[in-house]
Amino acid sequence: MAQPHIQLDGLLAFPLTPFTRELGLDLEAFAETVERHVAAGAGALFIACGTGEFSALTADEQAALLRRAREVVAGRVPVWVGAGGGAATARAGIAAAQEGNADGVLLLPPYLVSGPPSGLVDHVRHAVNDSTVPVVVYHRSNGAFTPRSAVKLLDIPSVVGLKDGVGDVELMTRIVTSIRSSESPRAEDFLFFNGLPTAEVSARAYKAIGVARYSSAVHCFAPEIAMRFHGALAAGDDKVVDALLSGFYLPLVALRDETPGFAVSLVKTGARLRGDRVGGVRPPLVEPTAEQTGRLEKIVKGGYALLAALDGAVDGEFDGAAAAGRDGTGR
């Protein structure tokens, strides 16, 4: 089987999954969410993945989200969907993605159990089975690969890439180099992604090792900031990158790290502050406190103040700390 040609350019968006007050699936609000991402310039959508609360969804809900996303997108950008869990669940998820005409699948780590590197490759092979839908494997948690086992993924034709959620740049350098220098005819076109939470903070380091693609949760609630950062990084505009990191992203990460699960629930809160209908989060995730929500609002306002200041900068000179406030929140 020949490797499918995959076009995943631009900023990769991971839409939230909106819920009703009773935490049921809200497909109409989801349609609005999908349209906002496309209109804001997302290069591809990855639905029902980490930011979309994959672990909290049923298989029927995932299928419904995929159908609705494809209806709304209507071919304008690729639509990928999450799959994962135990061996049988992951296999069924990939099969359902192919049946639902997804453009690709992000395969999340196995559920609970761990195995040796060879077993992890076998897990991917079992999950893929005889499907032909392109698959990107999520390298994280109990699904972390060694360089040698990562090279073995090249033997599975529909596996087209690896997304890093471990955050070890040295390990990822060895994985990228091992795959690129292998004798496989697929090595040159194999895709790599930075999938760390708030990936912008590590994006420059990952770009330096050949991993330029990344997913942006910020695109869910501050797409203008996310797109401006992505463009500046691609252009090598360090002044803008540094300004947005210091004035927006680093304060955001400091708040995100206060509570487990805020990589999702804080993003949903940001979307609600923007006026989006996304509802709450399903447990075990928890909502930010009123005080944390207030700080998030100040951080976002500071981020947009930075954009306004960048638009008015003269000859590339810009003092991000002065524009955003010395604490980076606009205060």
C-alpha positions as CSV (number, residue, x, y, z in Angstrom):
1,M,0.0,0.0,0.0
2,A,1.4,3.4,-1.0
3,Q,1.6,6.1,1.7
4,P,-1.3,8.6,1.2
5,H,-0.3,12.2,0.4
6,I,-1.1,14.3,3.4
7,Q,-1.6,18.1,3.2
8,L,-1.6,19.6,6.7
9,D,-0.4,23.2,6.4
10,G,-1.0,26.2,8.5
11,L,-2.2,26.3,12.1
12,L,-3.9,23.1,13.3
13,A,-7.0,23.7,15.4
14,F,-8.6,21.4,17.9
15,P,-12.2,22.5,18.4
16,L,-13.9,22.3,21.7
17,T,-16.9,20.0,22.2
18,P,-19.9,22.1,23.3
19,F,-22.2,20.6,25.9
20,T,-25.7,21.6,27.1
21,R,-26.4,22.7,30.7
22,E,-27.1,19.0,31.4
23,L,-23.7,18.1,29.7
24,G,-25.4,16.6,26.7
25,L,-23.9,17.0,23.2
26,D,-24.8,20.3,21.6
27,L,-24.3,19.8,17.9
28,E,-25.7,23.2,16.8
29,A,-23.2,25.0,19.0
30,F,-20.5,22.6,17.7
31,A,-21.4,23.7,14.1
32,E,-20.8,27.3,15.2
33,T,-17.5,26.4,16.8
34,V,-16.3,24.6,13.6
35,E,-17.3,27.5,11.4
36,R,-15.4,30.0,13.6
37,H,-12.2,28.0,13.4
38,V,-12.4,27.8,9.6
39,A,-13.3,31.5,9.3
40,A,-10.3,32.4,11.5
41,G,-7.9,30.6,9.2
42,A,-7.3,27.2,10.6
43,G,-5.4,24.9,8.3
44,A,-7.1,21.7,9.5
45,L,-9.5,20.7,12.2
46,F,-8.9,17.8,14.7
47,I,-12.2,17.1,16.4
48,A,-13.0,14.9,19.4
49,C,-9.3,14.9,20.4
50,G,-7.7,16.1,23.6
51,T,-9.1,19.6,23.7
52,G,-12.4,18.2,22.4
53,E,-12.6,15.9,25.5
54,F,-12.1,12.7,23.6
55,S,-12.0,10.7,26.8
56,A,-15.4,11.9,27.9
57,L,-17.2,11.1,24.6
58,T,-19.1,7.9,23.5
59,A,-18.4,6.4,20.1
60,D,-21.8,7.6,18.9
61,E,-21.0,11.1,20.0
62,Q,-17.7,11.0,18.2
63,A,-19.4,9.8,15.0
64,A,-22.1,12.6,15.3
65,L,-19.3,15.2,15.7
66,L,-17.5,13.9,12.7
67,R,-20.7,14.0,10.5
68,R,-21.5,17.6,11.7
69,A,-18.0,18.8,11.2
70,R,-17.8,17.5,7.6
71,E,-21.2,19.0,6.8
72,V,-20.1,22.5,8.0
73,V,-16.6,22.4,6.6
74,A,-17.8,21.1,3.2
75,G,-14.2,20.3,2.0
76,R,-12.7,23.7,2.9
77,V,-10.1,22.2,5.2
78,P,-9.2,18.6,6.3
79,V,-11.2,17.2,9.2
80,W,-9.4,14.7,11.4
81,V,-10.9,12.8,14.4
82,G,-9.6,11.2,17.5
83,A,-9.5,7.5,18.3
84,G,-7.8,5.6,21.1
85,G,-8.3,3.7,24.3
86,G,-7.9,-0.1,24.6
87,A,-7.0,-2.2,21.6
88,A,-10.5,-3.1,20.5
89,T,-11.8,0.5,21.1
90,A,-9.0,2.0,19.2
91,R,-9.5,-0.4,16.3
92,A,-13.2,0.4,16.2
93,G,-12.5,4.1,16.4
94,I,-10.3,4.1,13.3
95,A,-12.8,1.9,11.4
96,A,-15.6,4.4,12.3
97,A,-13.4,7.3,11.2
98,Q,-12.9,5.6,7.8
99,E,-16.6,4.8,7.5
100,G,-17.4,8.5,8.4
101,N,-15.0,9.7,5.6
102,A,-12.6,11.5,8.0
103,D,-9.5,12.9,6.4
104,G,-7.4,11.3,9.1
105,V,-7.2,10.0,12.6
106,L,-5.2,11.1,15.6
107,L,-4.5,7.8,17.6
108,L,-4.3,8.5,21.3
109,P,-2.4,6.3,23.7
110,P,-3.7,2.9,25.0
111,Y,-6.0,3.0,28.0
112,L,-4.3,2.4,31.4
113,V,-2.0,-0.5,30.4
114,S,1.6,-0.2,29.4
115,G,3.8,-2.5,27.4
116,P,7.3,-2.7,26.0
117,P,8.2,-0.7,22.8
118,S,7.4,-3.6,20.6
119,G,4.0,-4.0,22.2
120,L,3.2,-0.4,21.6
121,V,4.0,-0.8,17.8
122,D,1.8,-3.9,17.8
123,H,-1.0,-1.8,19.4
124,V,-0.9,0.7,16.6
125,R,-0.8,-2.1,14.0
126,H,-3.8,-3.8,15.6
127,A,-5.7,-0.5,15.8
128,V,-5.0,0.3,12.2
129,N,-5.9,-3.2,11.0
130,D,-6.8,-3.1,7.3
131,S,-8.0,0.5,7.3
132,T,-6.6,3.0,4.8
133,V,-7.5,6.3,6.6
134,P,-4.3,8.2,7.4
135,V,-3.2,7.9,11.0
136,V,-1.0,10.2,13.2
137,V,0.2,8.5,16.3
138,Y,0.2,10.5,19.6
139,H,3.5,10.0,21.3
140,R,2.8,10.7,25.0
141,S,2.1,9.3,28.5
142,N,2.0,5.4,28.4
143,G,2.2,5.6,24.6
144,A,5.7,7.0,24.4
145,F,8.0,5.6,21.7
146,T,11.8,5.0,21.6
147,P,13.6,6.1,18.4
148,R,13.9,2.4,17.3
149,S,10.2,1.7,17.9
150,A,9.2,4.9,16.2
151,V,11.1,3.8,13.0
152,K,8.9,0.6,13.1
153,L,5.9,2.8,12.5
154,L,7.1,3.3,8.9
155,D,6.2,-0.4,8.3
156,I,2.5,0.4,8.9
157,P,1.5,2.1,5.6
158,S,-1.4,4.2,6.8
159,V,0.6,5.7,9.7
160,V,1.7,9.0,8.3
161,G,3.1,10.8,11.3
162,L,3.9,11.2,15.0
163,K,2.7,13.9,17.3
164,D,4.8,14.6,20.4
165,G,3.2,15.1,23.8
166,V,6.1,14.0,25.9
167,G,8.0,17.3,25.7
168,D,11.5,15.8,25.7
169,V,13.3,17.8,22.8
170,E,16.4,15.6,23.0
171,L,14.3,12.4,22.6
172,M,12.2,13.9,19.8
173,T,15.5,14.9,18.1
174,R,16.6,11.3,18.1
175,I,13.2,10.1,16.9
176,V,13.1,12.6,14.0
177,T,16.7,11.9,13.0
178,S,16.2,8.1,13.3
179,I,13.2,8.2,11.0
180,R,14.6,10.7,8.5
181,S,17.9,8.7,8.2
182,S,16.2,5.3,7.9
183,E,16.2,3.5,4.6
184,S,12.4,3.5,4.3
185,P,11.1,5.2,1.2
186,R,8.5,6.8,3.4
187,A,11.0,8.5,5.7
188,E,11.2,11.8,3.9
189,D,7.4,12.5,3.9
190,F,6.7,11.3,7.4
191,L,5.0,14.1,9.4
192,F,6.0,15.4,12.9
193,F,3.9,17.5,15.1
194,N,4.4,19.4,18.4
195,G,1.4,18.4,20.5
196,L,2.3,19.9,23.9
197,P,-0.3,21.9,25.8
198,T,0.0,25.6,24.8
199,A,2.4,24.4,22.1
200,E,3.4,28.0,21.2
201,V,5.7,28.1,24.2
202,S,7.8,25.3,22.8
203,A,7.2,25.9,19.1
204,R,10.5,27.7,18.4
205,A,12.5,24.9,19.9
206,Y,10.6,22.2,18.0
207,K,10.9,24.1,14.8
208,A,14.6,24.0,15.2
209,I,14.6,20.2,15.2
210,G,12.4,19.9,12.1
211,V,9.0,19.8,13.9
212,A,7.3,23.0,12.6
213,R,3.7,21.8,12.8
214,Y,1.8,22.3,16.0
215,S,-1.7,22.4,17.4
216,S,-3.1,25.5,19.0
217,A,-5.7,25.4,21.8
218,V,-5.5,29.2,21.9
219,H,-7.2,29.2,18.5
220,C,-10.3,28.2,20.4
221,F,-10.6,31.5,22.3
222,A,-8.1,33.9,20.9
223,P,-7.7,33.0,17.2
224,E,-6.2,36.3,16.2
225,I,-3.4,35.9,18.7
226,A,-2.8,32.3,17.6
227,M,-2.7,33.2,14.0
228,R,-0.4,36.2,14.5
229,F,2.0,34.1,16.6
230,H,2.0,31.3,13.9
231,G,2.8,33.8,11.2
232,A,5.6,35.5,13.1
233,L,7.2,32.1,14.0
234,A,7.1,31.0,10.3
235,A,8.6,34.3,9.2
236,G,11.3,34.2,11.9
237,D,10.0,37.4,13.4
238,D,11.6,37.0,16.9
239,K,10.4,40.4,18.1
240,V,6.8,39.5,17.7
241,V,7.3,36.0,19.0
242,D,9.0,37.2,22.1
243,A,6.4,39.9,22.7
244,L,3.5,37.5,22.5
245,L,5.3,34.9,24.6
246,S,6.2,37.3,27.4
247,G,2.9,39.3,27.3
248,F,0.4,36.5,26.7
249,Y,1.5,32.9,26.5
250,L,3.7,32.7,29.6
251,P,1.1,34.3,31.9
252,L,-1.5,31.9,30.3
253,V,0.7,28.9,31.0
254,A,1.3,29.9,34.6
255,L,-2.5,30.0,35.2
256,R,-3.0,26.8,33.2
257,D,-0.6,24.9,35.5
258,E,-2.4,25.8,38.7
259,T,-5.0,23.1,38.3
260,P,-5.0,19.6,36.6
261,G,-7.1,19.6,33.5
262,F,-6.9,23.3,32.8
263,A,-5.4,22.6,29.4
264,V,-9.1,22.0,28.5
265,S,-11.3,23.7,31.0
266,L,-9.4,27.0,30.9
267,V,-9.7,26.9,27.2
268,K,-13.5,26.4,27.4
269,T,-13.7,29.3,29.9
270,G,-11.8,31.5,27.5
271,A,-14.2,30.6,24.7
272,R,-17.2,31.4,27.0
273,L,-15.6,34.8,27.8
274,R,-15.5,35.5,24.1
275,G,-19.2,34.8,23.9
276,D,-19.1,31.3,22.3
277,R,-21.7,28.7,23.2
278,V,-19.5,25.8,24.4
279,G,-21.0,25.0,27.8
280,G,-19.0,23.4,30.6
281,V,-16.7,20.4,30.9
282,R,-17.5,16.9,31.7
283,P,-16.0,15.4,34.9
284,P,-13.4,14.8,36.2
285,L,-12.4,18.2,34.7
286,V,-13.4,21.2,36.8
287,E,-14.2,24.8,36.0
288,P,-11.9,27.6,37.0
289,T,-12.8,29.7,40.1
290,A,-14.2,33.2,39.7
291,E,-10.8,34.6,40.6
292,Q,-9.0,32.4,38.1
293,T,-11.6,33.4,35.4
294,G,-11.0,37.0,36.2
295,R,-7.2,36.6,35.8
296,L,-7.8,34.7,32.5
297,E,-9.9,37.6,31.2
298,K,-7.1,40.1,32.1
299,I,-4.5,37.9,30.3
300,V,-6.6,37.7,27.2
301,K,-7.3,41.4,27.2
302,G,-3.5,42.0,27.6
303,G,-2.9,39.7,24.6
304,Y,-5.2,41.7,22.4
305,A,-3.6,44.9,23.6
306,L,-0.3,43.5,22.4
307,L,-1.8,42.9,19.0
308,A,-3.0,46.5,18.8
309,A,0.5,47.7,19.9
310,L,2.2,45.4,17.3
311,D,0.0,46.9,14.6
312,G,1.1,50.4,15.6
313,A,4.8,49.5,16.0
314,V,7.2,51.6,14.0
315,D,10.3,50.1,12.3
316,G,9.9,46.8,14.1
317,E,10.5,48.4,17.5
318,F,8.1,47.1,20.1
319,D,8.3,47.0,23.9
320,G,5.9,44.1,24.7
321,A,6.3,44.4,28.5
322,A,5.4,48.1,28.4
323,A,2.4,47.5,26.1
324,A,1.0,44.6,28.2
325,G,1.9,45.8,31.7
326,R,5.1,44.6,33.4
327,D,3.4,41.5,34.8
328,G,2.2,40.5,31.3
329,T,-1.5,40.8,32.0
330,G,-2.2,44.4,31.1
331,R,-2.4,45.5,34.7
